[in-house]
Amino acid sequence: MNLSVIGQAVGLFAVTNIDDVLVLALFFAQGAGHRGATRRVALGQYLGFIAILAVAVAAAFGATFLPEWLIPYLGLLPLALGIRAAGQAWRHRHDTDDEHTTRNRGPKSLEVAAVTFANGGDNIGVYVPVFATAGPGGMAGYVIVFLLLLGLWIAAGRHFATRPAIATALARGGHLLLPAVLIGIGLLILVEGGAFDW
């Protein structure tokens, strides 16, 4: 793997995944104090991102699992999860911190994976032409660099969620911020993807 491929892969990953750090920090904050939450968030992030890469690699080789018209509707996944989280926040708005902690088990891996995959639907469109022109060796280089950087992204999200000032803010408002961010991501994917262009 040559240095130019590594440099291009680092730049491409950073540009297409910058928003994931905030989402990861919110998931880590939601799971704070719950055993295994860090592992579930990391696993979910890897599952979702591996699914993105699998679709992009297959499409680069000419196989398409997702028709182009379907990609904007991936926004329904974070939208539904955000609405569900908002409903839970509303139902438990009068709970004490202890009751909230007992009731909340933190994020599930498949929820994190669904949000990651839906949020990365536009990444597929960027990755496919890059992978197709890179050839099999270059594509493998991109995938390896992306998976390594994903670990760094997960660590950054966890780092932000555990900084005292940020952790305090997320503990106070994270139960409201997470649904808002998920709903916003879902609507953005739907609107920017043209889901409402009839």
Secondary structure, DSSP 8 states (H G I E B T S, - for coil): --HHHHHHHHHHHHHHHTTHHHHHHHHHHHTTTSTTHHHHHHHHHHHHHHHHHHHHHHHHTT--SS-GGGGGGGGHHHHHHHHHHHHHHHHTTT--HHHHHHH-----HHHHHHHHHHHTHHHHHHHHHHHHHHHHHHHHHHHHHHHHHHHHHHHHHHHHHHSHHHHHHHHHHHHHHHHHHHHHHHHHHHHHTTTT--
